[in-house]
Amino acid sequence: MAALNAPLRSLADFLRLDEDLIAVAAEASEEQKDSSPSPQELKRWVAVLPARERDALLVRLVLGDDVHLRTELLRRSHGESTDGPQHREPRTVAELRDAAAARRVERERLAAIERARKRAGRERDAALARDKRLEELALHEEQAWGQVDASIETKKPAGYDSAVGLLSDLRAVSERKGRPEAFAKRFAQLREQHLKKSSLLDRFDRAGLGRLDRDGREPS
């Protein structure tokens, strides 16, 4: 269970077995490895067994009614207790399902944490990229306003979207410089020039650009 081979994996996929159920069932399975003692080790162990105990084991072996005798002897030869967890009762279906459910909850919790970590990383990278873009834009404001005009003149949705994106950045630059009113005045003139372009005006409004007062702020 702990390491399904290719045929068993294919069967599990075909039967659509729950991955978490397989995982919890595998927790109790031992790794398949040869842990049998050598003949010399067995001889030494048998030699020191008390005579009464050795005779009792021989009787059980001859009777052949104990299917776990070999496993018990191998464990005892390694000094393992036969009363420990090796002989715990098999888990019921309900217990396996409960364990699988708990494992699923934990797996999903960890996955959510990882998604949040990646999202925070993307947001951080995006913020750094925007800061760099605004710093560059602050050095070329006039060229950016020219790009806004050119994008609007295309009279195409993609051009309008490009213009709105640039205007949002230009607004942010003006706020960083402490001159939001300068942007508001220039934007008001731009809006006045394109009053007949309802699609463009709608984009302005959705971007929060259509509600600026003369100081460049959104009215309360």
N, C-alpha and C positions, 0 to 999 in steps of 0.2 A: 504493500500500500504506500509506503514512504517513497518509493521510486518506481512508478508505473513504467513498464516497457511500452514500446510503440503499439503493439496490438491491444494491450489493455487500455492505453490512452485513447486509441481509436474507438474502442468499445464504450468507454466512458463518455466520449463526445457523442457517439451515436445514440446512447441512451439518455443523453442530456443530464447526466448526473451532476448534482450540485458540487461545485469546486470546494466550497467550504465544508460540505459534508464529507467529501473524500479526504480533505486535509485533517479533520478532527478524528476520522477513523484511522488515519495513518499514524496519529500521535502514539497510539498504543502498540503499533507494530514495531518490531525490532528490525534493525538493518540486517539484511541477509548476508551473513558472513560466516566463515568457518571458524567457530570458537571451540571446537571439540578438543579435549585434552589429548596429548600424545599417549601412545600405549604405555610408555614408561611412567608417565604421570598417573595413569589409571592404576597400574600395578602398585605403585607406592601408596596410593590412596586406599586401595582395597586391602593392602597388607596391614594397615594400621587400624582397620575397622574392628571393633569389638566382635568376638565370635558370635554372640547372640544376635547382634544387628546384622552381621553378614548372612547368617542362616535365615533370618526373617526376609531379607531381600531376595535370597535364592528361592524361597518358597513363593514369594510374590511373582518372581520371574517365571517359575515353572507353571504356576496356575494361569498366568497370562491374562488375568482379568483387570490389570491396571495399565491402561493405555498411556498413562503419563509417567510410568516408572522410569523410562530411559531419560526423559527430560529432567525428572527429579534427581536422578543419579548424576547426570552431567553437571547440574547446578551445585549439588552438594560437593562434587569433586573440585569445584572452583571455590568452595567456601561460601556459597550464596545460601541465604535462608529460603526455605520452601514456604515460609509463611508471609513473605514480603509481598511487594507489589506485583511480583511476577505472577502470583496466583490470585490476583484480584478478579472479581466477577466481571464478566464481559458487560459492557454498557448496553442498556436497552436502546431500542429505536428512538424512544422519546428523549433519552439522555443525549444521544448522538445529535438529534435535531436541535435540542436546546443549545448544545455546545457549538453546533454549526451556526445557529442564529447569533450567538454571542460573538463568535469569530467574525461573522459578517459585519456586525455592528462596529467592531473594533477596526476591521479592515476599511470600512467606509469612513470611519472617523479619521483614520490616518490618511486616507486618500483626500479627504476634504482639507485637512491641514496642508497637504502637499499642493493641492490646487490653489489654496489661499496664498501659500508661499510663492508659487509661480506667478499668480496674478499680481501680488505685491511687487514682485521683481519686474514684471512687464510695465506696471504703472510707474515704478521708479525710473525705469529706462525711458519711458515715454516723457516723463516730466523733465528729465535731463536733456533729452533731445529737443523738447520744446524750448527750454531755457536757452539752449545753444542757438536754435532757430531765431528766437526773439532778439538775442544779442546781435546776430548777423543782420536781422531785419532793421534794427535800430540804426545801423550804419547806412542803410539804403532805403529810407522811407519813401523818398520821391519816386524811385524806380518801382517800388511796390505799388504806390498809387497808380502809376502808369499801367502796371500789370492788371490792376483791378479794372481800369477803364477798358483795356484790351479784351479782358475775359468777358465783360458784360457785352461788348460789341459783337461777340460771336453769336449772341442771341440763342445760345444752346444751353440745355440743362447743365452739362458738364462745366461750361464756362461760368454759369451763374454760381455753381457750387464752389468753383475755384475762387471766384471773387469774394464770396462770403467767407471762405476760409482765411483769405488774406486780410479781409477787413477785421475779422475777429482778432487776428494776430496784431494788426496795426492798433487796434483798440487797447490790447494788452500792453503794447510798447508805450502808448501815450500815458497809460496809468502808471507804468514804471517810472516814467520821466516826470510824473506829477503834473501832466498837462492834459487831462481827459477832455477839457473843454475844447482844445484845439482839434481833437479827433471829432467831437460832436458837431462842431461847426462845419468841418469839411464833409462829414458824412451827410449832414442835412442838405448840403448843396448837391451831393451826389444823388441822394434820394429824390430830390426835387426834379433832377434831370430825367429820371426814369419812372415817373409816376404812372405811365401807361403800361409798364411791364409788371403786370399783376403777379406773374410767377416769381419774378425777382423780388418783389416786395414781400411776398409770402415767405420767401427764404430769409429775408432780413428779419422778419418778425419771429420766425422759428429759431433763429440764431440769437434772439434777444437784442438785435441791433435796431429794431424799429421802435423801441420804447425809450430811447435815450433822451434826457432833457438837455438843456443847453450847456450843462456842465459835464456832459458825457456820462451821466449815471442813469440807471433805471429809476423812474419815479416810484415812490413808495405807495 
